[in-house]
Amino acid sequence: MSDMLKVIEVLTESDKSWEDAASHAVTQAAKSVHGIKSIYIKDMEAKVENNKITKFRITAKISFMLD
């Protein structure tokens, strides 16, 4: 039988970087689901204040194994 994955879409942000935001997304998702296989970064954006990036935001799809 072939494996089946489920995909969820998440939004998260970081003060440091888009990579940190992606890592945070996986860490937080792992608290609710197990068997995470991949993360696909769908969108990236940044909040800017006083000509400086203050938040790195991503929209991501996380795939995980179904039991």
HUHU-V617847 format. One record per residue. N is the residue number from 1. RES is the residue in one small letter. PHI is phi in whole degrees, 0 to 359 (999 if undefined). NEAR is the number of other ideal C-beta (glycine too) atoms within 8 Angstrom. Layout:
# HUHU-V617847
{{N;RES;PHI;NEAR} {N;RES;PHI;NEAR}}
This chain:
# HUHU-V617847
{{1;m;999;2} {2;s;277;3} {3;d;285;5} {4;m;235;6} {5;l;247;9} {6;k;246;8} {7;v;238;7} {8;i;241;9} {9;e;253;9} {10;v;230;11} {11;l;237;8} {12;t;206;12} {13;e;215;10} {14;s;216;11} {15;d;278;7} {16;k;262;6} {17;s;192;7} {18;w;292;10} {19;e;297;7} {20;d;295;11} {21;a;297;14} {22;a;296;13} {23;s;298;8} {24;h;297;10} {25;a;300;14} {26;v;293;11} {27;t;299;8} {28;q;292;10} {29;a;297;13} {30;a;295;9} {31;k;286;5} {32;s;250;5} {33;v;233;10} {34;h;234;6} {35;g;77;6} {36;i;297;12} {37;k;250;7} {38;s;198;6} {39;i;228;11} {40;y;244;8} {41;i;277;10} {42;k;278;8} {43;d;219;6} {44;m;229;8} {45;e;211;6} {46;a;224;9} {47;k;268;9} {48;v;240;7} {49;e;225;5} {50;n;53;3} {51;n;64;3} {52;k;228;6} {53;i;287;7} {54;t;250;8} {55;k;217;9} {56;f;256;14} {57;r;243;12} {58;i;226;16} {59;t;246;9} {60;a;225;14} {61;k;249;10} {62;i;249;16} {63;s;253;11} {64;f;213;13} {65;m;288;9} {66;l;272;6} {67;d;288;2}}
